[in-house]
Amino acid sequence: MTGNGVVGADSDRKPRGCQQRLSEHYDAALLDLDGVVYLGGSPIAGAADALGDAAKAGMRLAFVTNNASRTPSAIAAQLRGMGITAAATDVVTSAQAAAHLIADRFPAGSPVLVVGGMGLRLAVRARGLRPVSVAAEHPVAVVQGYAPGIDYGLLAEGALAIRAGAWYVASNADTTLPTTRGPQPGNGSLIQVLVTATGQRPVVAGKPEPPLHAESVERVGARRPLVVGDRLDTDIEGAIRGGADSLLVLTGVTSPADLLLAPPDRQPVYVAADLAGLNASQPEVTRSGDEFSCGGWTAAAADNGWPRASGSGDRIDGLRALCAAAWSARLAGQGDESSAADAARAAVRQVGFTS
């Protein structure tokens, strides 16, 4: 055990162990929402109970979302409807982080063209700026965030303003949104419309960029935050860039096979099936030569370089062992992408996952 209570925190590329429950070891959880707490508006089974238990253990909860379309009050009300204790002040959105960036650069009352929904407009107004909808208002900035009702006219006004010199800011760059029907286009996809039309790329406020993480830590006064998410490219990369530990849950976008393929800047510290992992310790992954063991599973490289698992028990333990073998072999980015994905799927099937 190291001085901070974490075991296995050595130079090996592998998930770490923690002898305490995570909700006792960390003072705050910075929780992604879609894919972690709910999926497409429907609560994920067991999430409310897990969060309630974490709060009882003394862990402060902040709900941190790249979704800029809704207000913190609306999000908090939705969470309460799912049996989760939440106030508007517990919700931190990429809209708020984007508005903060603009307010730090321009004086109060400056016009800002909002290409997004009510959550983004209200965040801009809360920072003392004046939201507008047309380029004729000579906005100092254009801020873009996902909203299901964005139309061509608003995108066109944003393009005109950017071409006229307005500073271009995006709430987030998620290319997709998780839904019960599968991934659908997110703000990152919509950004490409304005990038193509103007030749300008936005400054991004949301995950994995630092502004949203910094705002979340400041909001809860966290000294030992744990970032909890379902996406490698936003939640986990954002945690690493912010210097925080992270827990990946498998209830959203990232599949077990995706996890094996994670590059070093997107490898989580901990892995769990769902939010129940907040209230559990994390078993250590041990190494003996080229073999990595966790629980009843052992993983080692096969002839093709990809790890092969043997054993029995909790399939998450098997996944942890596979991750350690794959990450230590630095398999991410090697060879043909399609072949690597097939090899990763074959590896996780050995411990009981279907993909």
C-alpha positions as CSV (number, residue, x, y, z in Angstrom):
1,M,0.0,0.0,0.0
2,T,1.2,3.5,-0.8
3,G,0.7,6.5,1.5
4,N,-2.6,7.4,-0.1
5,G,-4.2,4.0,0.5
6,V,-3.9,2.7,-3.0
7,V,-2.2,-0.5,-3.8
8,G,-0.6,-1.5,-7.1
9,A,0.3,2.1,-8.0
10,D,3.5,1.2,-9.8
11,S,4.9,1.7,-13.2
12,D,2.9,-1.2,-14.8
13,R,0.1,-0.1,-17.1
14,K,-2.8,-1.7,-15.2
15,P,-5.9,-0.8,-13.2
16,R,-5.0,0.0,-9.7
17,G,-6.3,-1.5,-6.5
18,C,-7.8,0.3,-3.5
19,Q,-8.3,-1.4,-0.1
20,Q,-10.9,1.1,1.0
21,R,-14.3,1.6,-0.6
22,L,-13.8,4.3,-3.2
23,S,-16.5,6.4,-1.6
24,E,-14.4,6.4,1.6
25,H,-11.1,7.0,-0.1
26,Y,-12.1,10.0,-2.3
27,D,-13.9,13.0,-0.9
28,A,-15.9,13.8,-4.0
29,A,-17.2,12.1,-7.1
30,L,-17.4,14.1,-10.4
31,L,-20.1,12.1,-12.1
32,D,-21.0,12.1,-15.8
33,L,-24.7,11.6,-16.3
34,D,-25.8,10.1,-19.6
35,G,-24.4,6.5,-19.7
36,V,-23.5,6.6,-16.0
37,V,-26.6,7.7,-14.0
38,Y,-29.2,7.4,-16.8
39,L,-29.3,6.3,-20.4
40,G,-31.4,8.3,-22.8
41,G,-33.5,9.7,-20.0
42,S,-34.1,6.3,-18.3
43,P,-32.4,5.6,-15.0
44,I,-29.8,2.9,-14.9
45,A,-30.7,0.1,-12.5
46,G,-29.1,0.6,-9.1
47,A,-27.7,4.0,-9.7
48,A,-29.8,5.9,-7.2
49,D,-29.1,3.4,-4.4
50,A,-25.4,3.5,-5.2
51,L,-25.2,7.2,-5.1
52,G,-27.2,7.3,-1.9
53,D,-24.8,4.9,-0.2
54,A,-21.8,6.9,-1.5
55,A,-23.2,10.1,0.0
56,K,-23.9,8.4,3.3
57,A,-20.2,7.4,3.3
58,G,-19.3,11.1,3.2
59,M,-18.6,11.4,-0.5
60,R,-19.8,14.7,-2.1
61,L,-21.5,14.3,-5.4
62,A,-21.2,16.6,-8.4
63,F,-23.1,15.9,-11.6
64,V,-20.9,17.0,-14.5
65,T,-22.2,16.9,-18.0
66,N,-21.1,17.9,-21.4
67,N,-24.7,18.3,-22.4
68,A,-25.4,22.0,-22.7
69,S,-29.0,21.9,-23.8
70,R,-30.7,21.9,-20.4
71,T,-30.4,24.0,-17.3
72,P,-28.9,22.8,-14.0
73,S,-32.4,23.2,-12.4
74,A,-34.0,20.9,-15.0
75,I,-31.3,18.3,-14.7
76,A,-31.5,18.4,-10.9
77,A,-35.3,17.9,-11.1
78,Q,-34.8,14.9,-13.4
79,L,-32.3,13.4,-10.9
80,R,-34.7,13.9,-8.0
81,G,-37.4,12.2,-10.1
82,M,-35.1,9.2,-10.2
83,G,-34.7,9.1,-6.4
84,I,-31.4,10.9,-6.4
85,T,-30.8,13.8,-4.0
86,A,-29.6,16.7,-6.1
87,A,-29.9,20.5,-6.2
88,A,-29.1,22.8,-9.1
89,T,-25.9,23.8,-7.4
90,D,-24.8,20.1,-7.6
91,V,-24.9,20.2,-11.4
92,V,-22.0,21.5,-13.5
93,T,-22.6,21.8,-17.2
94,S,-20.3,22.5,-20.2
95,A,-22.6,25.4,-20.9
96,Q,-21.5,27.0,-17.6
97,A,-17.9,26.3,-18.3
98,A,-18.2,27.9,-21.8
99,A,-19.9,31.0,-20.5
100,H,-17.2,31.3,-17.9
101,L,-14.5,31.3,-20.6
102,I,-16.3,34.1,-22.5
103,A,-17.0,36.2,-19.4
104,D,-13.3,36.0,-18.5
105,R,-12.5,37.5,-21.9
106,F,-15.2,40.1,-22.5
107,P,-16.9,42.7,-20.4
108,A,-20.4,42.3,-18.9
109,G,-23.2,43.0,-21.3
110,S,-21.3,41.9,-24.4
111,P,-23.5,40.2,-27.0
112,V,-22.9,36.5,-27.5
113,L,-24.5,34.5,-30.3
114,V,-25.9,31.3,-28.9
115,V,-26.1,28.3,-31.2
116,G,-27.8,26.0,-28.8
117,G,-30.7,25.5,-26.4
118,M,-32.1,27.2,-23.3
119,G,-29.4,25.8,-21.0
120,L,-26.7,27.5,-22.9
121,R,-28.6,30.8,-23.2
122,L,-29.2,30.9,-19.5
123,A,-25.6,30.1,-18.7
124,V,-24.5,33.0,-20.9
125,R,-26.9,35.3,-19.2
126,A,-25.9,34.1,-15.7
127,R,-22.4,35.3,-16.4
128,G,-23.6,38.8,-17.2
129,L,-23.4,38.4,-21.0
130,R,-26.2,39.2,-23.4
131,P,-27.4,36.2,-25.5
132,V,-28.4,37.0,-29.1
133,S,-29.5,35.0,-32.1
134,V,-28.4,37.0,-35.2
135,A,-25.0,38.1,-36.5
136,A,-26.4,41.6,-37.1
137,E,-26.0,42.1,-33.3
138,H,-22.2,42.1,-33.8
139,P,-21.6,39.4,-31.2
140,V,-18.1,39.3,-29.6
141,A,-18.4,35.5,-29.5
142,V,-20.3,32.5,-30.9
143,V,-21.0,29.7,-28.4
144,Q,-22.2,26.4,-29.7
145,G,-23.8,23.6,-27.8
146,Y,-26.0,20.6,-28.6
147,A,-29.8,21.0,-28.7
148,P,-32.2,18.8,-30.5
149,G,-34.0,21.7,-32.2
150,I,-31.0,23.5,-33.8
151,D,-32.0,24.6,-37.3
152,Y,-30.1,25.7,-40.4
153,G,-30.9,29.4,-39.8
154,L,-29.1,29.5,-36.4
155,L,-26.1,27.6,-37.8
156,A,-26.0,30.1,-40.7
157,E,-26.0,33.1,-38.3
158,G,-23.2,31.5,-36.3
159,A,-21.1,31.1,-39.4
160,L,-21.7,34.7,-40.4
161,A,-20.6,35.9,-37.0
162,I,-17.5,33.8,-36.9
163,R,-16.5,35.0,-40.4
164,A,-16.9,38.5,-39.1
165,G,-14.4,37.9,-36.3
166,A,-16.4,36.6,-33.4
167,W,-14.5,34.3,-31.0
168,Y,-15.8,30.7,-31.5
169,V,-16.4,28.6,-28.4
170,A,-18.0,25.2,-28.1
171,S,-19.5,23.7,-25.0
172,N,-18.1,20.3,-25.9
173,A,-17.0,18.2,-28.8
174,D,-18.7,14.8,-28.2
175,T,-19.2,13.3,-31.6
176,T,-22.1,11.1,-30.4
177,L,-24.8,10.9,-27.7
178,P,-25.6,7.6,-26.0
179,T,-29.3,6.6,-26.4
180,T,-31.3,3.5,-25.9
181,R,-31.4,3.2,-29.7
182,G,-27.6,3.5,-30.0
183,P,-25.2,6.5,-30.5
184,Q,-26.7,9.5,-32.2
185,P,-24.9,12.7,-33.5
186,G,-23.7,15.0,-30.7
187,N,-22.3,18.5,-30.6
188,G,-19.0,17.4,-32.0
189,S,-20.8,16.4,-35.2
190,L,-22.7,19.7,-35.3
191,I,-19.4,21.6,-34.8
192,Q,-18.2,20.3,-38.1
193,V,-20.9,22.3,-39.9
194,L,-19.4,25.6,-38.7
195,V,-15.8,24.4,-39.0
196,T,-16.4,23.5,-42.7
197,A,-18.3,26.8,-43.4
198,T,-15.8,29.1,-41.7
199,G,-12.4,27.3,-41.6
200,Q,-12.2,28.1,-37.8
201,R,-12.0,25.6,-35.0
202,P,-13.6,26.4,-31.6
203,V,-12.1,26.6,-28.2
204,V,-13.8,23.8,-26.3
205,A,-14.9,24.1,-22.7
206,G,-16.2,20.7,-22.0
207,K,-14.6,17.3,-21.3
208,P,-11.8,16.4,-22.0
209,E,-10.6,20.0,-22.0
210,P,-9.6,21.5,-18.5
211,P,-12.3,24.2,-18.0
212,L,-15.2,22.0,-17.1
213,H,-13.1,19.8,-14.8
214,A,-11.7,22.9,-13.0
215,E,-15.1,24.4,-12.6
216,S,-16.4,21.1,-11.1
217,V,-13.5,20.8,-8.6
218,E,-14.0,24.4,-7.5
219,R,-17.8,23.9,-7.2
220,V,-17.5,21.0,-4.6
221,G,-14.2,22.1,-3.0
222,A,-12.7,18.7,-3.8
223,R,-9.3,17.8,-2.6
224,R,-9.3,14.1,-3.7
225,P,-11.9,14.0,-6.6
226,L,-12.7,10.8,-8.4
227,V,-14.0,11.3,-12.0
228,V,-16.7,8.7,-12.9
229,G,-17.7,8.2,-16.5
230,D,-18.5,5.9,-19.4
231,R,-16.4,7.5,-22.1
232,L,-12.7,7.1,-22.7
233,D,-12.3,10.2,-24.9
234,T,-14.1,12.7,-22.6
235,D,-14.4,11.5,-19.0
236,I,-11.2,9.5,-18.7
237,E,-9.0,11.6,-20.8
238,G,-10.4,14.7,-19.0
239,A,-9.6,13.2,-15.6
240,I,-6.0,12.4,-16.7
241,R,-5.5,15.9,-18.1
242,G,-6.9,17.4,-14.8
243,G,-4.7,15.3,-12.6
244,A,-7.5,13.3,-11.1
245,D,-8.1,9.5,-10.6
246,S,-11.0,8.0,-12.6
247,L,-13.5,5.1,-12.5
248,L,-14.9,3.8,-15.8
249,V,-18.3,2.2,-15.7
250,L,-19.6,-0.1,-18.4
251,T,-23.2,1.2,-18.6
252,G,-22.7,3.6,-21.4
253,V,-20.5,4.1,-24.5
254,T,-17.3,2.2,-23.8
255,S,-17.4,-1.5,-24.3
256,P,-15.0,-4.0,-22.6
257,A,-13.2,-4.4,-25.9
258,D,-12.9,-0.7,-26.3
259,L,-11.2,-0.6,-22.9
260,L,-8.5,-3.0,-24.0
261,L,-7.7,-0.7,-26.9
262,A,-7.4,2.4,-24.7
263,P,-4.2,4.4,-25.3
264,P,-2.2,5.6,-22.2
265,D,-4.0,9.0,-22.1
266,R,-7.4,7.3,-21.9
267,Q,-6.7,4.4,-19.4
268,P,-8.8,4.6,-16.3
269,V,-7.5,4.0,-12.8
270,Y,-10.4,1.8,-11.8
271,V,-13.0,-0.3,-13.7
272,A,-16.5,-1.3,-12.5
273,A,-19.6,-2.7,-14.1
274,D,-21.7,0.2,-12.8
275,L,-22.0,2.8,-10.0
276,A,-22.1,0.1,-7.4
277,G,-18.3,0.2,-7.8
278,L,-18.2,3.4,-5.9
279,N,-19.1,1.5,-2.7
280,A,-16.6,-1.3,-3.1
281,S,-12.9,-1.7,-2.8
282,Q,-10.9,-2.4,-6.0
283,P,-8.9,-5.7,-6.1
284,E,-5.2,-5.4,-7.0
285,V,-3.9,-6.7,-10.3
286,T,-0.7,-8.6,-9.6
287,R,2.1,-9.4,-12.0
288,S,4.3,-12.4,-12.3
289,G,6.6,-12.2,-15.3
290,D,4.3,-11.7,-18.3
291,E,1.2,-12.9,-16.5
292,F,-1.3,-10.5,-14.8
293,S,-3.8,-11.9,-12.2
294,C,-6.9,-10.4,-10.6
295,G,-9.4,-12.5,-8.5
296,G,-9.6,-15.9,-10.1
297,W,-8.4,-14.8,-13.5
298,T,-5.0,-14.7,-15.2
299,A,-4.1,-13.0,-18.5
300,A,-1.0,-13.3,-20.6
301,A,0.0,-12.6,-24.2
302,A,-0.8,-15.2,-26.7
303,D,1.1,-16.0,-29.9
304,N,-0.5,-13.1,-31.7
305,G,0.5,-10.6,-29.0
306,W,-3.1,-10.2,-27.7
307,P,-3.8,-11.4,-24.1
308,R,-5.5,-14.7,-23.4
309,A,-7.3,-15.2,-20.2
310,S,-7.8,-18.3,-18.1
311,G,-9.6,-18.9,-14.8
312,S,-13.0,-18.2,-13.4
313,G,-14.9,-15.8,-11.2
314,D,-16.1,-12.2,-11.5
315,R,-15.8,-11.2,-15.2
316,I,-14.8,-7.6,-14.1
317,D,-11.8,-9.1,-12.5
318,G,-11.0,-10.9,-15.7
319,L,-11.4,-7.7,-17.6
320,R,-9.0,-6.0,-15.2
321,A,-6.4,-8.7,-15.8
322,L,-6.9,-8.4,-19.6
323,C,-6.5,-4.6,-19.4
324,A,-3.2,-5.0,-17.5
325,A,-1.9,-7.4,-20.1
326,A,-3.0,-5.3,-23.1
327,W,-1.9,-1.9,-21.7
328,S,1.5,-3.2,-20.6
329,A,2.1,-4.7,-24.1
330,R,1.1,-1.2,-25.5
331,L,-1.2,-2.8,-28.0
332,A,-3.3,0.3,-28.6
333,G,-2.7,1.7,-32.1
334,Q,-0.8,-1.3,-33.3
335,G,-1.8,-2.9,-36.6
336,D,-5.0,-2.7,-38.5
337,E,-7.8,-1.0,-36.6
338,S,-10.4,-3.6,-37.6
339,S,-8.2,-6.5,-36.8
340,A,-7.3,-5.0,-33.4
341,A,-11.0,-4.6,-32.6
342,D,-11.7,-8.2,-33.5
343,A,-8.8,-9.4,-31.3
344,A,-10.0,-7.3,-28.4
345,R,-13.6,-8.7,-28.7
346,A,-12.2,-12.2,-28.8
347,A,-10.2,-11.5,-25.7
348,V,-13.1,-10.2,-23.6
349,R,-15.3,-13.1,-24.6
350,Q,-12.9,-15.4,-22.8
351,V,-14.0,-13.8,-19.4
352,G,-17.7,-13.7,-20.2
353,F,-18.4,-10.5,-22.2
354,T,-20.1,-10.5,-25.5
355,S,-18.2,-7.5,-27.0
